[in-house]
Amino acid sequence: MQSNSSTQPTPNSQYIDSRMQTDSSVNIFIGYSILIPMIVFLGFNLYKKHRAAVFCQQVASLEKLWHLNIKKELEEK
């Protein structure tokens, strides 16, 4: 009578190993397919906020120049 030893690989163990590797690859793909759009979305939003802040600074500096020009024109008259 033969006894099955647990140290010998069975034909099913190769199938299980390849299936685990495939499952791992699919999980990595799903992770990246979720992570990459999130990073792009966050980057886009940060860029928009940065541009809005720069625009506000530019408007503020132009308003200062405008008020200085108005004061200068009033003093000349």
C-alpha positions in Angstrom: 0.0 0.0 0.0 1.3 3.4 -1.0 1.0 6.4 1.2 0.8 9.9 -0.2 3.6 12.0 1.1 2.8 15.7 1.6 6.2 16.7 0.3 5.5 15.5 -3.2 3.7 17.9 -5.4 0.3 16.8 -6.7 -0.9 17.6 -10.2 -3.5 19.9 -8.6 -0.8 22.0 -6.8 0.5 23.4 -10.1 -3.0 24.4 -11.0 -3.4 26.1 -7.6 -0.1 27.9 -7.9 -0.8 29.3 -11.3 -4.3 30.3 -10.3 -2.9 32.1 -7.2 -0.4 33.9 -9.5 -3.2 34.9 -11.9 -5.4 36.1 -9.1 -2.5 38.2 -7.8 -2.0 39.7 -11.2 -5.6 40.5 -11.5 -5.6 42.1 -8.1 -2.6 44.2 -9.0 -4.3 45.3 -12.3 -7.5 46.2 -10.4 -5.5 48.1 -7.8 -3.7 50.2 -10.4 -6.9 50.7 -12.5 -8.4 52.3 -9.4 -5.3 54.1 -8.1 -4.2 55.8 -11.4 -7.5 57.6 -12.0 -7.5 58.8 -8.4 -4.0 60.2 -8.7 -4.9 61.9 -12.0 -8.1 63.4 -10.4 -6.2 64.7 -7.4 -3.5 66.2 -9.5 -6.0 67.9 -11.7 -7.8 69.4 -8.7 -4.6 70.5 -7.1 -3.6 72.2 -10.4 -6.9 74.0 -10.7 -6.6 75.3 -7.1 -3.0 76.4 -7.8 -4.1 78.3 -10.9 -7.0 79.9 -9.0 -4.6 81.1 -6.3 -2.2 82.5 -8.9 -5.1 84.2 -10.7 -6.3 85.8 -7.4 -2.8 87.1 -6.8 -2.6 88.6 -10.3 -6.0 90.3 -9.9 -4.9 91.7 -6.5 -1.7 93.2 -8.0 -3.6 94.7 -10.9 -6.2 96.2 -8.6 -3.4 97.8 -6.6 -1.9 99.3 -9.8 -5.3 100.5 -10.8 -5.9 102.2 -7.5 -2.5 103.8 -7.6 -3.2 105.1 -11.1 -6.5 106.6 -10.0 -4.8 108.3 -7.0 -2.1 109.6 -9.3 -4.6 111.0 -11.8 -6.6 112.7 -9.1 -3.5 114.4 -7.7 -2.5 115.7 -11.1 -5.8 117.4 -11.6 
